[in-house]
């Protein structure tokens, strides 16, 4: 089993590495410190969201409401801040909103036994719709000016490294600790691998599921704060973009199996790296928009094809109650 | 004595005559007034924007609503919320529904084209607002995107071209590569830049109206071309991302960023902050008035749907740090 997991992640890593080598050899200024920082920075927020998604996917769930949670909570925060609420208070309220979205999703999934994919799909729509109707009117909210600590979160640097990358690193480290070193983490793997068995052994399965969605919402909120600070605004249009699929792409590409129980932080890092190298290289090459989309999807198709050869669908996968998506 | 009597009598006579005079002068009933109001009353106008909730569409809608209320026709808004698919469905439903007038804000030049033609064939008049499709309809009111492009490109040629002593390197940040604004602007950029051998287009990437994407693109471009001289963008709301990347690289003084927008206060604020150098404003309040005028005219016109085609290109104003004041830009509350 561990050999299989390694190969899947390994394929993507090899793909990323070979692209990296090709770009380094053929493109001027690709292999410079500045460009590499720009490369990671451009996918840092995607990576943070990928980490949150990775957690629920390991627990054999999925959170399609992540982008909505991020967009709605941060837009509300900025809208309150413009209305005169101190930014600190606004952030706290926004955080509570994000956590309660996660809480409601979690309760519906854990206690009402509604499949995660439908719950969170609907939850995303509910959150976005309610946000647009009641919490903010304009779809792009600007950050209030004159709050240096907030803009530092997005535009500052620590030891020369931009904050979004620092945030990505910190979230990755915390999540890795959580998954590898705590009881919560072991439980998530156990529940993701075989929920019924986990329950029989005495793991509090339902509260565990709720906790996962709350943590994921928290990560979505963190991603939102960094994003809003980095571009000094939050655009609700992000919700209508393909971001949520890109997040899933990063997770699946990195080799976290949608059937749960497998993978970890490293997989998300590898997946993010591949997307980052690809996007950066294509921007430098100045490839047109349509061609970029084509190349992106071809690479995804290639990765999935290679994956299905390495990890063929088996009896066990098809018999799992929720199956893989 | 007699003079005094005469005066008094005169005054009394005047005093008695004045009210009668006033009563006699009833003014004039304007005969062309009634057809105007009667022709508009009870008519049904439907607006399909790209989405509500952003400066342009909210601004237009606020102005259009005011006139609709004032003149007694109804204005409905079908909000597809950035989904071309939802917009197409709304349009298809409207063709069966037969309102008097559809105002379409096209997401790209193709998607609505056939449907708009079908709507006109079904007898519904169609005005296209600020983003046109390849099919001309009863009227187009909005920016002349080619002209926006020429003005932007001329500004950059002056900043970066022959004789400026700069590198001549220019990056184009496109919006949605299938939208009218994007296609017509791009044509103008290419035409203008081709005339100056010193100008070199080093990047042409689409940010799809997303400031985060614009920022990521600009960061990569700046790594490749630290001596970049100018950036020309599609929309101010998107290009603040590019501006943020330029500012973060400490090159705000070296790189000239010109974009276009509706002249919203946020745009002016971003010029003040130094994120943008110039916005070619198509002035939403002015466009709102123009569309209102066009709505009345089209509804009153005896011509059948699609019979005549007119266009009004709304005025353009370049906004820079030097010419903006506290009242140059607008905010939504003023329009409501």
Contacts between the chains, C-beta under 8 A, distances in Angstrom:
chain1	res1	chain2	res2	distance
A	28	B	224	7.3
A	29	B	223	6.0
A	29	B	224	5.3
A	32	B	223	6.7
A	34	B	223	4.9
A	35	B	220	7.1
A	35	B	223	4.1
A	35	B	224	7.5
A	38	B	216	7.8
A	38	B	219	4.3
A	38	B	220	5.4
A	38	B	222	7.8
A	38	B	223	5.2
A	39	B	220	7.6
A	41	B	216	7.7
A	41	B	219	6.7
A	42	B	216	3.7
A	42	B	219	6.4
A	42	B	220	7.0
A	45	B	212	7.4
A	132	B	53	6.5
A	137	B	53	6.6
A	137	B	58	7.6
A	138	B	53	6.0
A	138	B	54	6.5
A	138	B	55	7.1
A	138	B	58	7.0
A	138	B	332	7.5
A	139	B	51	7.0
A	139	B	53	3.9
A	139	B	54	4.8
A	140	B	54	6.4
A	140	B	211	7.9
A	140	B	237	5.7
A	140	B	266	7.7
A	142	B	266	6.0
A	142	B	269	7.6
A	145	B	269	7.9
A	145	B	273	7.1
A	155	B	244	7.4
A	155	B	248	5.7
A	227	B	212	6.4
A	230	B	212	7.3
A	230	B	215	7.0
A	230	B	244	7.4
A	231	B	211	4.6
A	231	B	212	5.1
A	231	B	215	5.5
A	231	B	240	7.1
A	231	B	241	5.1
A	231	B	244	5.8
A	232	B	240	7.1
A	232	B	244	6.2
A	232	B	275	8.0
A	233	B	211	6.2
A	233	B	240	6.8
A	235	B	210	6.6
A	235	B	211	6.3
A	235	B	212	7.6
A	235	B	237	7.7
A	236	B	53	7.1
A	237	B	51	7.8
A	237	B	82	6.2
A	237	B	209	6.5
A	237	B	210	6.7
A	238	B	210	6.9
A	238	B	212	7.3
A	240	B	81	6.8
A	240	B	82	4.6
A	240	B	83	7.0
A	241	B	208	7.4
A	241	B	210	6.5
A	279	B	216	7.4
A	280	B	220	5.7
A	283	B	203	7.5
A	283	B	205	5.9
A	283	B	216	7.7
A	283	B	217	5.7
A	283	B	220	4.5
A	283	B	221	7.2
A	284	B	220	6.1
A	284	B	224	5.6
A	286	B	202	7.5
A	286	B	203	5.3
A	286	B	204	6.1
A	286	B	205	6.9
A	288	B	177	7.7
A	288	B	204	7.6
A	289	B	174	7.3
A	289	B	177	4.9
A	289	B	205	7.3
A	289	B	206	4.1
A	290	B	177	7.4
